[in-house]
């Protein structure tokens, strides 16, 4: 791997991109500046049950994944980010 840089604007251009993550069909739905990270929405599985603020499970929501763009030292792309396979 080489020294890599990405701007938030470049990362945001990925929103809407269909990718494969760990053999799962996902869509990039958000970019978090803290990290930075991309948020993936799982398109291939059923919904997970989400608890409310009191711990009561009342609704089903799609599963999401948060993938850090950079490694811990922030000088290269993370292996998880590099493993994202765009679906064309």
C-alpha positions as CSV (number, residue, x, y, z in Angstrom):
1,X,0.0,0.0,0.0
2,X,1.1,3.5,-0.6
3,X,0.6,6.8,1.1
4,X,-3.0,7.8,0.3
5,X,-5.1,10.9,0.8
6,X,-8.8,11.4,0.3
7,X,-10.9,14.6,0.8
8,X,-14.3,14.6,2.3
9,X,-15.7,15.8,-1.0
10,X,-14.1,12.8,-2.8
11,X,-15.5,10.5,-0.2
12,X,-19.0,12.1,-0.5
13,X,-18.9,11.4,-4.2
14,X,-19.2,7.7,-3.3
15,X,-22.7,8.2,-1.8
16,X,-25.1,6.0,-3.8
17,X,-22.3,3.7,-5.0
18,X,-23.3,0.0,-5.0
19,X,-20.5,-2.1,-3.5
20,X,-19.9,-5.7,-2.3
21,X,-18.7,-5.8,1.3
22,X,-17.9,-9.3,2.8
23,X,-20.0,-11.0,0.1
24,X,-22.9,-8.6,0.9
25,X,-24.6,-6.2,-1.6
26,X,-24.5,-2.8,0.0
27,X,-25.0,0.9,-0.9
28,X,-22.9,3.8,0.4
29,X,-25.4,6.0,2.2
30,X,-23.3,8.4,4.2
31,X,-19.8,9.7,4.9
32,X,-18.8,10.5,8.4
33,X,-16.1,13.2,8.7
34,X,-15.0,11.8,12.1
35,X,-12.7,9.0,11.1
36,X,-13.4,9.5,8.2
37,X,-15.7,6.6,7.5
38,X,-18.3,5.5,5.0
39,X,-21.7,4.0,6.1
40,X,-23.0,1.1,4.1
41,X,-26.6,-0.1,3.9
42,X,-27.0,-3.8,3.6
43,X,-29.2,-4.6,0.6
44,X,-29.1,-8.3,0.7
45,X,-30.3,-9.3,4.2
46,X,-33.5,-8.8,6.1
47,X,-34.0,-6.2,8.6
48,X,-32.6,-6.2,12.2
49,X,-34.7,-5.3,15.2
50,X,-33.9,-1.9,16.7
51,X,-34.5,-1.1,20.3
52,X,-35.8,2.3,21.4
53,X,-34.2,4.4,24.1
54,X,-35.7,2.2,26.8
55,X,-34.4,-1.0,25.3
56,X,-37.8,-2.1,23.9
57,X,-37.6,-3.7,20.4
58,X,-40.3,-2.1,18.3
59,X,-39.2,-1.7,14.8
60,X,-37.2,-3.3,12.1
61,X,-34.4,-1.5,10.3
62,X,-31.9,-2.5,7.6
63,X,-28.4,-3.5,8.8
64,X,-25.6,-0.9,8.4
65,X,-21.8,-1.1,8.5
66,X,-19.4,1.7,9.3
67,X,-16.1,1.3,7.4
68,X,-13.1,3.5,8.3
69,X,-11.5,5.0,5.2
70,X,-8.0,5.3,6.7
71,X,-5.9,3.0,8.8
72,X,-5.2,3.9,12.5
73,X,-2.1,5.9,11.7
74,X,-4.1,7.7,9.0
75,X,-1.4,7.4,6.4
76,X,-2.9,4.7,4.2
77,X,-6.4,3.4,3.2
78,X,-7.8,0.8,5.6
79,X,-7.9,-2.8,4.5
80,X,-11.7,-2.8,4.9
81,X,-12.1,0.2,2.7
82,X,-9.8,-1.3,0.1
83,X,-11.8,-4.5,0.1
84,X,-15.0,-2.7,-1.0
85,X,-15.8,-4.0,-4.5
86,X,-17.8,-1.6,-6.6
87,X,-20.7,-3.2,-8.4
88,X,-21.1,-1.9,-11.9
